[in-house]
Amino acid sequence: MDKILFRCSGVGALLTKPRNKSEVLSETAKSLIHAMWLDYTYGYREYINNEYMDKGLKMEQDSMALVQKVLGGAFRIKNREKLKNEYLIGTPDIILADTVEDIKTCWSLRTFFEAEPTTMYIAQAQAYMALTGKHEYRLIYSLIPNTKDMIINECERLVYKFNREYENADYIEQCQQIQRNNDLINDLPISDRVKVFELKYDADMIAEMYSKIEQGREYYSTLKLTKK
């Protein structure tokens, strides 16, 4: 049981503060551990799929190429190696000589404009630095136009709002706006389509993360499918 590893992408849930100060773990942390327990015990998994995640997967190479053009430096190659230590497991996007990078492909101009490092992303950054031994991290947001198929799918989802009336004037106007929103991305200088946040290795945060993992393992060991 003490060898259960927490994924870097989700470990930030352990760092959320419980509402009840007498509790060791927050409900968010417990929910993460519940999902892990069901997976490891029964093979039960739930997948979250949406258009935002799908774009990130489909446009990964395009985002890397854009980042390379804008930032330059050492040639970036997608890392496929899964790394782990006594506490964590994960696959960083890019590992350079002295830096780890993670590239997030934004859905739209607005999501790019509003993109900031979230608590989960900051925890993920520290976890990746802990795994790689690097002390520098770049969280990079990229803005890539959606494909024709993505736009068609977006309009297809929208048409249900109009009872599948494809000739509805409001529906047509909104679809045209979806296309305009996408087209304007190509009109932007490529330097305006990459946003970088640099983070430093935080030994205190990693120590707290490891402590929470130990507490999470203790909670994990108490779980049962029924309260017998």
C-alpha positions in Angstrom: 0.0 0.0 0.0 2.8 2.4 0.8 4.0 2.1 -2.8 0.9 3.8 -4.3 2.0 6.6 -6.4 0.1 9.8 -7.1 -0.1 11.2 -10.7 1.6 14.7 -11.1 -1.5 15.9 -12.9 -3.8 15.3 -9.9 -1.5 15.7 -6.9 -2.6 19.3 -6.5 -5.9 18.0 -5.1 -4.0 16.9 -2.0 -2.9 20.4 -1.3 -6.4 21.9 -1.1 -7.3 23.1 2.4 -10.1 21.2 4.2 -13.1 23.3 5.2 -13.0 21.8 8.7 -9.7 22.6 10.3 -9.9 19.4 12.3 -9.7 17.4 9.1 -6.4 16.3 7.6 -7.6 16.0 4.0 -10.0 18.1 2.1 -13.0 16.6 0.3 -11.3 17.3 -3.0 -8.3 15.3 -1.8 -10.5 12.4 -0.6 -12.3 12.4 -4.0 -9.0 11.9 -5.7 -8.1 9.0 -3.4 -11.5 7.4 -3.9 -11.0 7.4 -7.6 -7.5 5.9 -7.2 -8.8 3.2 -4.8 -11.6 2.1 -7.2 -9.1 2.0 -10.1 -6.4 0.0 -8.3 -8.9 -2.3 -6.5 -11.5 -3.0 -9.2 -10.1 -1.5 -12.4 -12.9 1.1 -12.4 -12.1 4.3 -14.2 -14.0 7.4 -15.4 -12.8 9.4 -18.4 -13.4 13.0 -18.8 -13.6 13.9 -22.5 -14.5 17.3 -23.9 -13.7 19.4 -26.9 -11.0 21.3 -25.0 -9.1 18.2 -24.1 -9.6 16.8 -27.6 -8.0 19.9 -29.1 -5.0 19.6 -26.8 -4.4 16.1 -28.0 -5.0 16.7 -31.7 -3.0 19.9 -31.9 -0.1 18.9 -29.7 2.5 18.9 -32.5 1.2 22.2 -33.9 1.5 23.8 -30.5 5.1 22.5 -30.1 6.0 23.9 -33.5 4.5 27.3 -32.7 6.4 27.4 -29.3 9.6 26.4 -31.1 9.2 29.3 -33.6 8.5 31.9 -30.9 10.8 30.8 -28.1 13.6 29.2 -30.1 16.4 27.5 -28.1 17.0 23.8 -28.0 14.8 21.7 -30.3 11.8 20.4 -28.4 10.9 16.7 -28.5 7.8 15.3 -26.9 8.8 13.2 -23.9 7.2 9.8 -23.8 9.0 8.4 -20.8 7.0 7.9 -17.6 9.0 9.0 -14.6 8.4 8.0 -11.0 9.9 8.2 -7.5 8.8 7.0 -4.1 5.7 9.3 -4.2 4.9 10.5 -7.7 4.5 9.3 -11.3 4.1 11.4 -14.4 5.1 12.2 -17.9 6.4 15.8 -18.4 5.7 17.2 -21.9 9.3 18.4 -22.6 12.5 17.9 -20.7 15.4 20.2 -21.7 18.9 20.5 -20.2 17.9 22.6 -17.3 14.1 23.1 -17.7 10.9 21.2 -17.8 8.1 22.6 -20.0 4.4 21.9 -20.2 2.4 23.2 -23.2 -1.3 23.8 -22.9 -3.3 24.3 -26.1 -6.0 26.9 -25.6 -9.5 26.5 -27.1 -10.0 30.1 -28.1 -8.7 33.7 -28.0 -10.6 34.3 -24.8 -9.3 31.1 -23.0 -5.8 32.1 -24.1 -6.3 35.7 -22.9 -7.5 34.5 -19.5 -5.0 31.7 -19.0 -3.1 31.8 -15.8 -1.3 29.1 -13.7 -3.9 27.4 -11.6 -3.2 25.8 -8.3 -3.3 22.3 -9.9 -0.8 23.4 -12.6 1.5 24.9 -10.0 1.5 21.6 -8.0 2.0 19.7 -11.2 5.0 21.9 -12.1 6.6 21.2 -8.7 5.9 17.5 -9.0 7.6 17.4 -12.5 10.6 19.2 -11.1 10.8 16.8 -8.2 10.8 13.9 -10.7 13.4 15.3 -13.1 15.7 17.1 -10.7 15.3 20.3 -12.7 14.8 23.6 -10.8 13.2 25.6 -13.7 9.8 25.1 -15.2 7.9 26.8 -18.0 4.1 26.6 -18.2 3.3 27.6 -21.8 -0.1 28.4 -23.3 -0.4 28.3 -27.0 -3.1 29.6 -29.3 -3.7 27.5 -32.4 -6.7 27.8 -34.7 -9.3 25.1 -34.5 -9.6 22.7 -37.5 -12.5 22.8 -39.9 -13.9 19.6 -38.3 -13.8 21.2 -34.8 -15.8 24.2 -36.1 -18.3 22.0 -37.7 -18.7 20.0 -34.5 -19.1 23.2 -32.5 -21.9 24.4 -34.9 -23.5 21.0 -34.7 -23.7 21.1 -30.9 -25.1 24.7 -31.2 -27.9 23.8 -33.6 -29.8 21.8 -30.9 -30.4 25.1 -29.1 -32.4 26.1 -32.2 -34.3 22.8 -32.5 -32.1 21.7 -35.4 -33.4 24.6 -37.6 -30.3 25.2 -39.8 -31.9 28.1 -41.6 -32.6 30.0 -38.3 -31.1 33.5 -38.7 -29.7 33.5 -35.2 -28.1 30.1 -35.6 -26.5 31.2 -38.9 -25.2 34.4 -37.2 -23.7 32.5 -34.3 -22.0 30.0 -36.6 -20.5 32.8 -38.6 -19.2 34.4 -35.4 -17.6 31.1 -34.4 -15.8 31.1 -37.8 -14.7 34.7 -37.4 -13.4 34.0 -33.9 -11.3 31.3 -35.3 -10.1 33.1 -38.4 -8.7 36.1 -36.4 -6.2 33.9 -34.7 -4.2 33.6 -37.9 -4.1 37.4 -38.2 -2.3 37.7 -34.9 1.6 37.9 -34.8 2.8 34.5 -33.7 4.6 36.2 -30.8 1.2 37.1 -29.4 0.0 33.5 -29.6 2.4 32.1 -26.9 2.2 32.9 -23.2 4.9 31.8 -20.8 4.9 31.5 -17.0 8.2 30.6 -15.4 8.2 28.8 -12.1 11.0 27.9 -9.7 11.7 24.8 -7.7 10.0 25.1 -4.3 11.4 22.6 -1.8 8.9 23.6 0.9 5.9 22.9 -1.4 7.3 19.5 -2.5 7.9 18.6 1.2 4.3 19.5 1.9 3.2 17.5 -1.1 5.1 14.4 0.1 3.6 14.8 3.6 0.1 15.0 2.1 0.8 11.9 0.1 1.7 10.0 3.2 -1.5 11.1 4.8 -3.4 10.2 1.6 -1.9 6.7 1.8 -3.1 6.3 5.3 -6.6 7.4 4.3 -6.5 5.0 1.3 -5.8 2.1 3.6 -9.0 2.6 5.5 -11.3 2.5 2.4 -13.8 -0.3 1.9 -16.6 -0.8 -0.6 -19.1 -1.2 2.2 -18.9 -0.2 5.9 -18.8 -3.7 7.3 
